[in-house]
Amino acid sequence: MFTTRSGRPIEPRNLYRSFLRIAASADLPQIRLHDTRHGCASLLFAAGVAPRTVMEILGHSQIAVTMNVYTHVSDGDRREAMGHMDRLLRRRR
């Protein structure tokens, strides 16, 4: 929940307009505000934060929602995983 300076809830459209204005001033692509939750989860996960902690931060009641819907594996993580597999298979030859 976001509030105004007086503590009243911000109108969702006003929040989104502010979000778009800030993103544009930072030369960021236009995305939905909700997509920032996905980015937050993915960045926390990539930083090594425990999935249960990420779940709590996002306010999910089930870890499956956090892991299946909100976290995304980066190309770098995929390459790193395949590098591990490559090294393991080379040892066996």
C-alpha positions as a Markdown table, in Angstrom:
| # | Residue | x | y | z |
|---|---|---|---|---|
| 1 | Met | 0.0 | 0.0 | 0.0 |
| 2 | Phe | 1.3 | 3.4 | -1.0 |
| 3 | Thr | 0.1 | 6.5 | 0.8 |
| 4 | Thr | 0.1 | 10.2 | 0.2 |
| 5 | Arg | 1.9 | 12.6 | 2.5 |
| 6 | Ser | -1.3 | 12.9 | 4.5 |
| 7 | Gly | -1.5 | 9.1 | 5.0 |
| 8 | Arg | -4.4 | 8.5 | 2.6 |
| 9 | Pro | -4.1 | 5.7 | 0.0 |
| 10 | Ile | -2.8 | 6.8 | -3.4 |
| 11 | Glu | -5.1 | 6.4 | -6.3 |
| 12 | Pro | -3.7 | 3.5 | -8.3 |
| 13 | Arg | -3.6 | 5.5 | -11.6 |
| 14 | Asn | -1.7 | 8.3 | -9.9 |
| 15 | Leu | 0.8 | 5.8 | -8.5 |
| 16 | Tyr | 1.3 | 4.3 | -12.0 |
| 17 | Arg | 1.8 | 7.7 | -13.6 |
| 18 | Ser | 4.4 | 8.6 | -11.0 |
| 19 | Phe | 6.1 | 5.2 | -11.5 |
| 20 | Leu | 6.2 | 5.8 | -15.3 |
| 21 | Arg | 7.6 | 9.3 | -14.9 |
| 22 | Ile | 10.4 | 8.1 | -12.6 |
| 23 | Ala | 11.2 | 5.2 | -14.9 |
| 24 | Ala | 11.3 | 7.5 | -17.9 |
| 25 | Ser | 13.6 | 9.9 | -16.2 |
| 26 | Ala | 16.0 | 7.0 | -15.4 |
| 27 | Asp | 15.8 | 5.8 | -19.1 |
| 28 | Leu | 14.2 | 2.5 | -18.1 |
| 29 | Pro | 11.8 | 0.7 | -20.3 |
| 30 | Gln | 8.1 | 1.1 | -19.6 |
| 31 | Ile | 6.7 | -1.9 | -17.7 |
| 32 | Arg | 3.7 | -2.6 | -15.5 |
| 33 | Leu | 4.2 | -1.7 | -11.9 |
| 34 | His | 3.3 | -5.2 | -10.9 |
| 35 | Asp | 6.3 | -6.5 | -12.9 |
| 36 | Thr | 8.6 | -4.9 | -10.4 |
| 37 | Arg | 7.5 | -7.7 | -8.0 |
| 38 | His | 8.9 | -10.2 | -10.4 |
| 39 | Gly | 12.1 | -8.3 | -10.8 |
| 40 | Cys | 12.4 | -7.9 | -7.0 |
| 41 | Ala | 12.0 | -11.7 | -6.5 |
| 42 | Ser | 14.4 | -12.6 | -9.2 |
| 43 | Leu | 17.1 | -10.1 | -8.0 |
| 44 | Leu | 16.7 | -11.3 | -4.4 |
| 45 | Phe | 16.9 | -15.0 | -5.5 |
| 46 | Ala | 20.0 | -14.2 | -7.7 |
| 47 | Ala | 21.6 | -12.5 | -4.7 |
| 48 | Gly | 21.3 | -15.7 | -2.7 |
| 49 | Val | 18.4 | -14.7 | -0.5 |
| 50 | Ala | 16.6 | -17.8 | 0.8 |
| 51 | Pro | 13.3 | -18.5 | -1.1 |
| 52 | Arg | 11.4 | -18.5 | 2.2 |
| 53 | Thr | 12.6 | -14.9 | 2.9 |
| 54 | Val | 11.7 | -13.8 | -0.6 |
| 55 | Met | 8.2 | -15.4 | -0.1 |
| 56 | Glu | 7.8 | -13.4 | 3.1 |
| 57 | Ile | 8.9 | -10.1 | 1.5 |
| 58 | Leu | 6.4 | -10.5 | -1.3 |
| 59 | Gly | 3.7 | -11.5 | 1.1 |
| 60 | His | 2.9 | -14.9 | -0.5 |
| 61 | Ser | 1.3 | -17.6 | 1.6 |
| 62 | Gln | 2.9 | -20.4 | -0.4 |
| 63 | Ile | 6.5 | -20.9 | -1.5 |
| 64 | Ala | 5.2 | -22.4 | -4.8 |
| 65 | Val | 3.8 | -19.1 | -5.9 |
| 66 | Thr | 7.1 | -17.4 | -5.2 |
| 67 | Met | 9.2 | -19.9 | -7.0 |
| 68 | Asn | 6.9 | -20.8 | -9.9 |
| 69 | Val | 5.5 | -17.4 | -10.7 |
| 70 | Tyr | 7.7 | -14.7 | -9.4 |
| 71 | Thr | 11.3 | -15.9 | -9.8 |
| 72 | His | 13.0 | -16.1 | -13.2 |
| 73 | Val | 16.3 | -17.6 | -14.0 |
| 74 | Ser | 18.7 | -15.3 | -15.8 |
| 75 | Asp | 20.7 | -16.4 | -18.9 |
| 76 | Gly | 23.9 | -16.0 | -16.8 |
| 77 | Asp | 22.5 | -18.4 | -14.2 |
| 78 | Arg | 21.7 | -20.9 | -17.0 |
| 79 | Arg | 25.2 | -20.6 | -18.5 |
| 80 | Glu | 26.7 | -21.1 | -15.1 |
| 81 | Ala | 24.7 | -24.2 | -14.4 |
| 82 | Met | 25.6 | -25.6 | -17.8 |
| 83 | Gly | 29.3 | -24.8 | -17.1 |
| 84 | His | 29.0 | -26.9 | -13.9 |
| 85 | Met | 27.5 | -29.8 | -15.8 |
| 86 | Asp | 30.2 | -29.5 | -18.5 |
| 87 | Arg | 32.9 | -29.7 | -15.8 |
| 88 | Leu | 31.3 | -32.7 | -14.1 |
| 89 | Leu | 31.0 | -34.6 | -17.4 |
| 90 | Arg | 34.6 | -33.9 | -18.4 |
| 91 | Arg | 35.8 | -35.3 | -15.1 |
| 92 | Arg | 34.2 | -38.6 | -15.9 |
| 93 | Arg | 36.0 | -39.2 | -19.2 |
